[in-house]
Amino acid sequence: MAGCMGKEDRLSRITAGVILLGFAALTGNPIGWLGAVCLVTGIAGWCPIYGPLGIDTCHGGHEEHH
């Protein structure tokens, strides 16, 4: 399934999301709200950008297109 995320990818997105949201809450900097995107895609285990790029970190990287 294109767009699928592996365990390490999901964990790094969730971690980055929590850090960025904390940054936004503490500083009021709107850039930190991008953490919501990281958090949601990490929890869902699917990234809409990965599909068109043929990236699938569930199964070791890029899918082959025939």
Beta strands, then each sheet from edge to edge (+ up, - down):
strand 1: 55-56
strand 2: 61-62
sheet 1: 1+ 2-
end
